[in-house]
Amino acid sequence: MSIIDILSFESGLEATTVERIIRNAPLRYKTYQIPKRSGGSRTISQPAREVKVLQRALSDVLLRVLPVHEAATAYRPEMSIKDNALRHAGDGPILKMDFKDFFPSIKPRDWTLYCKETGALTDPVDVRQTALLLFQRPKGSAVMRLAIGAPSSPFVSNALLYEFDKRIAAEVARDHVTYTRYADDLTFSAPRTGYLVNVEKMVRTTLAGLEYPKLLINGQKTTRITRKYGRRVTGLTLTNDGRVSIGHERKRILHAQVHSATKDLLDNDQIAELKGMLGFVNSVEPQFLDVLRRRYGHSIITFIQRFESNPPTLDLLE
């Protein structure tokens, strides 16, 4: 079966409809800006609904089953930012690096070379059709690229970086260095600083030697962190006794927000946001929920966790 026939079967759309959607799929995106925590903005390109349906279908039948290296911890249902951080738990130094313009730097050429090398797809027509479905052509540009916002992009990036992850993990392991990659964030930890001295150069050399994808390191975000200055990985704090924490600042904010909730000072949107934060706490440091329960009462925490658009009143929960 061709990829068109497979997507037709998976989506329930006629094959002619699938082919028509794919033909101009690179142009069917809505682009907007969202603010970054660190300042500035990030460009998000949301595919049209019909394109998204086919991208998810392709993810289910192909992209999700492509090999992903164990060092890659993002976009995997069995892993989280906590799993990524825990691999670096302890009190050793950390080196953090990240890619410059990660998703947009991945191009159809990379997908074509990957398919040719791995045999993920062998029919040139299938390769060309999937490239049209997976990559966006931004308005005013002649170059297609992986879009931040497409449901298929994370799976494509993890697959295409398998060889990079494999080489880096094997190379640094010789010097007792642990490596993980969470999307574009590269983290290296070691027993002593000396083990990390050559890692940055090795990463750049490895990238230069890869046929695909052609990625660059964002040198401005390369940082070295020791126990003295507090070690954070993918937004989480590594404690010196080998645990992962949400960090003192988040805890301070949560104390203040829960206290405000007890005084009925939060609106529905703020309670909904707090509910999400408590869910995050439960996945990373559930013992801190017990601290909040002891401090503010079981009822208010339960109220927040069960909050909906028309939430029950506190007295119903007591």
Secondary structure as UniProt FT lines:
FT   HELIX           3..11
FT   HELIX           15..23
FT   HELIX           25..27
FT   STRAND          29..35
FT   TURN            37..38
FT   STRAND          41..47
FT   HELIX           49..61
FT   HELIX           63..65
FT   TURN            70..71
FT   TURN            74..75
FT   TURN            77..78
FT   HELIX           81..86
FT   TURN            87..88
FT   STRAND          94..99
FT   HELIX           103..105
FT   HELIX           108..118
FT   HELIX           124..134
FT   STRAND          135..136
FT   TURN            139..140
FT   STRAND          145..146
FT   TURN            148..149
FT   TURN            151..152
FT   HELIX           153..160
FT   HELIX           162..173
FT   TURN            174..176
FT   STRAND          178..182
FT   TURN            183..184
FT   STRAND          185..189
FT   HELIX           193..196
FT   TURN            197..198
FT   HELIX           199..209
FT   HELIX           219..221
FT   STRAND          223..225
FT   HELIX           227..229
FT   STRAND          231..233
FT   TURN            234..235
FT   STRAND          236..238
FT   TURN            240..241
FT   STRAND          244..245
FT   HELIX           248..262
FT   TURN            263..264
FT   HELIX           268..284
FT   HELIX           287..296
FT   HELIX           298..305
FT   HELIX           314..317
//
